[in-house]
Amino acid sequence: MAVILFVIVLWYGGLFFQSFFLHRYAAHQVFTMSKFTERIMFVLTWIFQGSSYLSAYGYGIMHRMHHAYTDTEKDPHSPAHDPNLFAMMWKTKTIYQDINNDRVAVDARFTKDVPQWKSFDLFASSRLSRVLWITAYVLFFVFFVTAWWQWLLLPLTFLMAPVHGVIINWFGHIYGYVNFKMKNTSKNLFPIDFLMMGEGYHNNHHKYAGRANFGIKWHEIDPTYIIIKVLDFLGVIQLKKAS
């Protein structure tokens, strides 16, 4: 039971900070926060994403490119131009690393105001950090596994963030329903999205990229947006008015 709870915490904790901090804040800036709060979010993202930590800078730029070039050859991740999901994941990883390590020139429109903490990212993205997290996960499993099949969940803990990404960026462009017909293949994966905390409303998001609430229809509940509203009410963040 402890292993199952551990994986659930990693799944939803990592997913929340990817959706809340990396996606809606770093990439789309639908709300603001103080510099101190931003640094806390960097650290919390590292804690919950662990061995699959993603930089807000690299993620934010790459996601902006995805919106600008959706389903074209310049899209960092598109089923339309990759033969399978593993090829897409590898291409995404390569582009992300090139951006994050300043190995490629990036258009200024994609970098504007994207949060960056170079010294922290250098550590959090390092091989040492990833190995330490992987070691911690393995030790947890060693002490708390109660059935052989629970070991099958261990690789998921190592690659949680890429798994989250491929669910949306691969399956979210192949399966699901469409609220808005656009010149791209984005789809809403779930009518009620508790698995991906609102990220599954991908078609809605492509239509209204700057909207904090990814849900449109009455049944499209966006759990991340609910948390955003609470944090805005508490003064932790400042939600921008919808344009």
N, C-alpha and C positions, 0 to 999 in steps of 0.2 A: 504493500500500500504506500509506503514511504517513497518508493521509486516512482510510482504513478503520480503522486502529488508533486514530486520534484520536477518531473517532466512537464506537468501542467503549469507549474509556476514559471519555468523557463520559457515555455511556449507563449503564455499570455504576457509575462513580464517583458520578454524581448520584443514581442509583437507590439505591445503598447508603446514602448519607447521608439520603435521604428516608425510607427504610425504617427504618434504625437510629436516627437522631437525631430526625427530625421525627415519625415514626409511633410507634415502639415506646418512645421515651424521652419526647418532649414530650407526645404525646397520651395514651399508656397507662402510662408510667412503670413499665415492667416491670423496670427496673434503675435504679440510681443512679450518680452520678459526682460528682467534686469540682467546685467552681465553676470552677477553672482549666481542668479537662478540658472542661467544658461550653463555655467560651469558645473553646477550640481547635476544638471541633466546629462552633460557629457559623462560624468562619473557613473550615474545611474544606468545609462545606456551600456556602458562597459560592464557593469556588474551583471545586468540581466542578459545581455547578449553574449558575454563571456568570450569563448573561443572564436565566435563568429562575429565579433564586434565590427561595426561599420562606422566609418567616419562621417560626421554630419556634412563635412565639406565635399568629400567624394560622392556621397549619396545625393546630396542636394543638387550638385551640378549635373550628375548623370540623369537624375529624374527630370530636371528641366529640359535636358536634351531629348528625353523620351517623349515629352509632351510636344516639343517643337518638331520632332521628326517621326512621329508615330507611324509605324508600319512602313517606313521607307528604309533604304539601305543605311541611312545614318542613324537609325534608331538603335540605341545600345542593347536593347533586348526586344526582339519581335519574332513570334512564330512564323511570320510571313517570310523571313529571310534566314532562318536557321532550320536545319533538317530535323532536329530533335531537341528536347528540353536540355539535355546534357551539353550539347553544342552551344545553346543559348546561354547556359550558366557559365560556361568557360569564357565565352565572348564577353559577357557582362563583367566577369571577374577581371579580365584583362583590361577592359576599358576603365573600370573603377580604379584599378591600381595605377594605371597611367595617369589618370586625372589626379588622384590623391598624392602621387609622388612627383607631380609637376613634370611628367615626361612628355606631355603634349600641350600644345597651345590651345587655350579654351576661349571662345568668344566671350567678351566682357558681359554680355547680357545674361550669361549663365552663371557668372560668378558674383554678381552684384549682391552684397549684403549676406552672402551665405556664411554662416558662422564657422569659424575655424579656430582650433586650439592646437597648434602644430606640435608643441612639446608633449602634450598629453596623447595626441593621436600617434606620435612616434612610439610611445610606450605601449598604448592600448592595442595598436595594430602589430606590434612586434611579435616575432616568433616566440620569444620568452614568455610574453603574456599569454599567448594562445596555448603554449605547452603547459603552463601552470594551470590554466583553466581546465584543459583536457585531463591533466593528472588529478585535479580535484574531483571532476566528474567520475572518473574511473574509480577512485577511492570511495566515493559515495556509493556507487553501485556495488563495490566489493563488500561493503559493510551492510547494505540494506536490501540487496536482491533476495527475493524469497521464491522465485520460480525462474527456470531457465529462459523462458520467453521474454522476460524483462530485459535481458541483455540485448535483445534486438532493438531496444529503444536507445541504446547508448550512442550509436552513430548520429541519431537525430539531435542529441544534445551538442555534438560537435559542430553541426552545420545548420543550426536553427534559423539564422537570418537568411541564408541562401534558400532554404526550403520555403520560408515565408515569401521571399521574392518570386520564386518560380511558380508558386500557386497563383499569384496575381498576374505576373507578367507573361506566363505561358498559358495556363488554363483560363485566366481572365480575358484572354483574347481568342479563345476557341469555344468555350462552353458558357451557357447561361442565357439570359434574356436581355433585351435591349429596350430601354426607355426612350433613347434618343438616337435617331439614325444620323450617323456622321460618316466622314470619309476615313474611318478607321475601324478596326475589328473589336474594339473594347466592348465587354459585356459585363453584366451584373451576375456574379456567380450564384448568389443566394438571395431569396426573397426576404429572409431574416438572417442577418449575418452575425452570429455569435462566435463563429470559428475564427474569423479574421478581423474581428472588432471594427467592422465598417469598411475595411479595405476592399472587401469583396464587391462593393458597389462601384465597380471600376468604370462602367459606362457612364454612370452619373458623374463621376469625378472627371472624366475626360470632357464632359459637356461643361461643367462648372468647376474648373481647376482651382479657382480661388475661394471656393465655398468651404467653410469649416465643417459643415454637416454633409456627409457623403450620401445620406439618405434623402430620397425625394418623395416617394410614395408613403402613405401612412404606415405601412407595415415594414418599411425599410429602416429599422432601428440601428443607429450608429453608436455603439457603446463608447468609442473613443470621444465622440462629440459630447456625449453626456458628461464624461470626465472633464473635458475642456470647459464646459459650462460651469461645473463645480469649481474648478481652479480659477476661472475668471471671477466668479462670485467671491471667492476667498481672497482675491487680489494677488494670487501667485503669478498669474499671467494676465494680459490685457487683450481680450478678443477684439479684433478689428470689426468695424461695421461692414456688413455686406454691401458691396458696390452694386 
